[in-house]
Amino acid sequence: MACPYLEYREADEERSFETARAYCTAVDAFVQPMRADICNDRYELDHTTDCEFYRNAER
């Protein structure tokens, strides 16, 4: 199950993107693709234990 704080957005306030980019609502920022891998629980990663953004938001 993917992180509930992860969204994919096709634009920000200033521009639009060719492809949707990973956005973390826990920190209100776009995140790097490697971070999105954690959000999506890829490569045996788990967002509940491997992501400090998630852990801080859940406190």
N, C-alpha and C positions, 0 to 999 in steps of 0.2 A: 504494500500500500504506500503510495507516495505521500510526502509531507503535506499536511493541510495548509501550510503557509506558502507553498509553491504555486505560482501562476506563470503562464506564458503570455507575454504581451507583444503586440506587433507595433507598438509606438510608445513614445514617452511624450512629455509636454512639448518638445521641440521638433521631433522628427519621427518618421515611420521607418520600419525595418523591413528588409526583404523576407526575413524569416523571424518567427516569434522568438523572443529571448526570455530566459528564465528570470523571474522576478520573485524575490522573497518578501512577503508582506510582514514578516516578523521584524525585519530591519528596514523596510521600505526602500529597497534598492535592487537593481539588477545584479545578478550573481554570475560568476564564471561558470562555464560548462562543467568543470570538474565539481563544483559545488552542487550543481543540478544533479550530477550522478549520485551524490549522497542523498539528495532530496527524493530521488526516484528509487532509492534502495538498490542501486546497481552494484555489481562487483562485490557482492556479499557485504555491502555497507548497509547501515541502518540509521535513518535520520534521527531516531529517538535516542541513540547512544553516540553516534558519530558527528552530530552537528551541534555546535555550541549555540548557534542562533535559535534552534528549536528548543534546546534545554532552557535557555534564558527566557524565551517567550512563555514557556509552560510554568514558570515559577510564579 
